[in-house]
Amino acid sequence: MKVLFDHQVFSWQKTGGVSRYFTELMTKMIQKKINIFLSGIFTENIYIKKINNSLKKVSNYYIPGKTILIKKINKISTINTLNKNNFDIIHPTGYDPYVFKYLKKSKLVITIHDMIYEKFPEYFPKSGAENKKKMILSADAIIAVSNKTKEDIISLLKVNPKNIYVVHQGGLMGVKNEVKNSENPLKYFLYVGDRDKYKNFSLLIEEIKYILKKNKKIKILCVGGGKFKTKELDLMGEFKNRFIQLNLTDKELIWAYRHALALIITSLYEGFGIPVIEAMSLECPVILNKTSSLPEVAGDAGLYYDSNKKNDLKNKINYLLNNPKQKKELIRKGYLRAKKFSWEKCVKETISVYKKVLKEK
């Protein structure tokens, strides 16, 4: 089986769930001796360094317009690769429909990570949703990362359910259980990922102020998402020094999960929610919004709040701080729940999708 993954997400994403997902697929497919190709020339993505491929890491120095230039160069490289080779499966890492011209006899498989373009059109360019729809309607197989995402694809785009396969994702790459330091003096809640738009980070800022006022030692550690914006700092007000933003390696992120008071998810919508699995697998309790796919992922191991109820998040945070027995039970349930999700299982089921569409030739 000859499979091509293209340049798209690796042209712009240095870290993030989508590039982590595709890197995991490729890593384990290489181990299974599947003949994979990753097209493109340049990337700054940190995950891709973990596998042996033809991509070269570009300089980390900022060059105005660099991302646009990298996208163009990588796209030309991908088209060249498609013209010179025949592939059984083409699995794009984004929704640019350029690939239609170069499919030949290849089967097109796409992964839908969420339906945020369709759910929150006010936050995204119209072209993004249009291109995505073209890809979905033309694909030989659609991989949805959760049952909720599958339901949304069907309801929003009227796609035949038989063409959609649910394949759950896993957690951190190469997680090794290390001894948790119960003497750790740091007290912090953890937030992982982007903070813009539908991620609803402002809710956390507003509702945790009461907790920060009562508990002088507690901080909020935000991993990724870039430096705090002026609007965020203004909202934090007198507590802005209690919010910390860091970019962490996988090893550092593992440590952060294992020593956090809890992971807090404020998003209004998630297609899956990799941080939930990561946290639970590392014995970190999760406080999360009861919406979209999050209950599907966390099950009975999550401490849920209703984002439509004022102070509900604050109350759940306070509850966790004051109920150590219940917190311990959430950790136990979460650890068991996380075992249901793995990248090994994800890759195995993805390969099964490939084989199924190839049989339909």
N, C-alpha and C positions, 0 to 999 in steps of 0.2 A: 504493500500500500504506500502510495506516494502522496504526501500531504503538504500543502503550502499554507503557511501563516504569513500574512502580509505586514507591511511596515506601519500601518496607521497609528495604533495606540503608542507604539514605541517611538514615534516621531515627535510626540509632545508630552508624554507622561513620564516623569522621572520616577515617581512612586505612585502607587494607587491600586485599588482593587482589580481593575480590568487588566492592567499589565501583569499584576501578580498572577491572576487567573491563567492568562495565556502562557506565561513563563512556566507555571506548574504543569500545564498540559504538555508543553514541549519537553520539559525536563524528564517527565515520566514516560513519554512516548519514545524518547531516545533510549531510555533504559529498557524499553520493551522492543527495541530494534525496529521501530517503525521509521520509515524513511521520510524525515520531515525536512522542510526548507523554511527558512525565515528570510524573507526578502527585505532589501533595503541596505543602506550603507552606514548611516549615522544614527546614533542614539545616545541619550544621557541616562537611560533607564538603569536603575541600580540592580534590578532583579535579573536582567538579561545576562549580566556578567557571570551568573551562576551556571550557565550552560555554554558549551562550546559551539559557536556559530560564526558566521562570516561578518557579523556586525562589528564595527569599531566604535569605541566610546569617544565621543567628541569632547572638546574642551569644556570645562565647567565655567569658563569665563563668559560673561554676558556679552552678546553681540546683538545690537538692535536688529530685529527682524529675523533672527536666527531660526526660530521655530518654523516660520513660513518657508524659509529657504530649505531647511531640512526636509520638510514635508514634500516640497517639489522634487528635490533630488531623490528622495527615497521612493516617491511614486514613479519616477522615470525608471529607476532601478528595478522596481517590482514589475512594471510593464515589460521591461527587457527580459526579465526572468520568465514571465508568462509566455512571451513570444518564442523563447528558445526551448521551452520544456513543456511536457505534458504531465498533468497531475490528476490523480484519481479524485482527490478532495481539495477544494479551495475553501479555507476557513478564514475569512477576513477578520481583522481585529477591530474594525470600525464599520461605519455604514456608508462609506463613499461608494456609489454604484458604478464607478469606473470599471470595475472588474467584469461587468456584463460582456464587454467587447472581447474579452480574452478567455472566456470559459472553455471554449472548444467542447470537448466531451466530458469535462470535469463536472463533478457534483458540487453544488454550492451549499455549504452548511454555515449558518450564522448563529451566534449566541446573543440572546437578548438579556441584558443584565437588569433592566428595569424599563418602565414606561414613563419616565419623568418628562420627556419631550411632550408627550400626549397629556399627562396629568397636570403639568405646570407650563403650558405654552408661553405664558407671559415672561418666563425666565430665559427662554431659548430662541434662537433664530428659527424661522419657519422652515428654512431649507433643511435643517437637521431632521425634523420630523418627516418631511417629504422624502428625503433620501432613505431614511430608516424604513419607511413604509414600502418603498420600492424594493428594498432588500428582502424584507419579510415576505412580500407577496411573490417574489421570484425564487426564493430559496427552495432547495430540494428537501431540506430539513431545518427546523428551527429548534435550537436548544434554549429552553427557559430555565433560569437558575432557581426558580421556585414555582410551586403550584399557583401562588398568588400572581406571579408574573404571567404564567400561562393564561390564567383567567382574564387578566387585563388585556393581553394580546387578542384573545378571542372576542371580548366585549367591545374593545375599542376599534379593532380593525377587521372584525368578522372573518378571521382566519379559520380554516378547517382544523379542528383539534387533532386530527390524525397526523397532521404534519408537525406537531409540536411535541417535543420530548423534554420532560423535566429532569434535569441533572443538577443536583445540589453541589455546592462548592465545599471547600475545606477551610482550614485555618492557616496559621503561620507555617512557613516553609521550614522544615527541619527542626521542629520544636523538640527540645530535650527537657525533660523534667528535671529541674534543679531544686535543691532544698530551699523552701521558702523561709526567709529570715523573719521570725516572729518578733525579733528585737528591733526591727527597722524603725527608726525614730520619725521618719517622714510620714505625714498624713496628708493624702491628696486623693481627689477624685480624678478619674481619667476620662478624657474625651479624645477620640481618634478620628482623623480625617478632615474633610472640608467643613467649613462653617457657614458658607454662603446660602442664600436663598431658602430652599425648602428644607435645609438641614436644621433650621429653626434654633440656632445657637443662642439667639437673644433670649429665648425662654430660660435657658440654663443660667445665663447671667442674672436675669431678674429674680428667679426663684431661689437661687442659692445664696443671695445676699444675706438673708436671715440666718442661714447656717454659718456663713463666714463671720457674721457679727457675734454669734454666740460661741463659736469655736475659733479662737485666734490663731491656732496652729494649722488649720486646714487650708490647703491650696487646691487650685484646679490646674492640672497638667493637660495641656492641649498638644497632641502629637500631630504633626503635619499641618496642612491647611494654610501655610504661610504666616507671616508676622501679623499681629493684630492690627486691624484697620482703625483709623481714627474714630469711626462710628462705634466700634466695639469698645474701645478704650473709654470713650465718653459715657457709654452705658455702664461700664464697670465702675466708673466714678472713684470713690475713695478706696475701692477694693482692687483697683487695677494691678497693684503689686502682688496680689494673691493669685493672679492668673499668669501662668507660665506657658510659653509656646516653644516647643523644641522639635527638631527633626531627628528621628532616632533610627539607628540600624535595627535589623531584625533582633539581634541579640539584646540590644538595649530596650527594645519594645517588649520583649519577653519579660525582662526584669520589671519594667513599668507595670505590666499587667499583674504580675505575681505579687506586687507590693502595694497595689492601689486599694483604696477603701471600696471602690466599685467603678465599673465602667458606666458612663451615662450616655444614652442614645436619645437625642432630641428630634431626630429627623421626622418629618411629616410623611415620608414615603421612602421605602427601601425595596429594591428588587430581591435582595437576599440579606446581606448584613454580615460580611466576613468578620468584622471586629467582635460580634456577638459570640461566634464560635471560638475565636482566638481567646477571648476573655474566659469563657467557661472552661476551655481546655487547660487553662493556666490558673484555675481556682480563684478567679476574680468574679465576684457577683455582678450582675447586670441589672441596671435600672433603665427601663426603656418604654417608649411610647407604644401603646397598644394599637398598632396600625399596620396596614399593608402586610408584608411577609414576616414581620418581626415575631409575631406569636408562633408562626409556622416553624421558625428557626429555634427560638428559645423554649418553646413549649411551656411546661410548668416550672421551669428553672429560672424564669425571669420575674423581676419585681416590676409590675406594670403601673403606669400612670396614664391619665387621660389628659392630653394636651389642651382639650377644650375646657377643662375645669381649672379655674384659677387656684393656685397653691397646691395642686395635687402632686406635682413633681417635688416641691419643697417638702410636702408631708411624707412622701415615700423616701426621700433622702434622710429625713429625720428619723423615720421608722427604722431604717437600716442601721443608723448610728446607735440607736437605743435598744436594739433587739439582737444581741450577739448570737443567740441560739437560732433564731430564724435566718440570720445571715449565714451561719454555718450550714444550715439545711439547704439554702439556695446554692451554696458552693458545691455541696455534695451532689445535688440534682444536676447542676450545670456541668460538672465534670463527666457525669454519666451521659448526659444529653449530647455533649460534644463528641463522644465516641461514635455517634451515629453518622457523623460527617467526616469525610477524609478526602484528601486529594487523590489518593489511590483509587477510591471508589468512583470519584468524579471522572478520572481518566478512563477507567474501565468502561463506564457507561457511555462516555463520549465515543470511544472506539466502537462500541456496539452500534451507536447511531451511524457512524461512518459505514460500517459493514452492511447495515440495513439498506441504506440508500444506494450502495454499490450493487446490491443484489437486485435492485429495481431497474437496473439498466435494460 
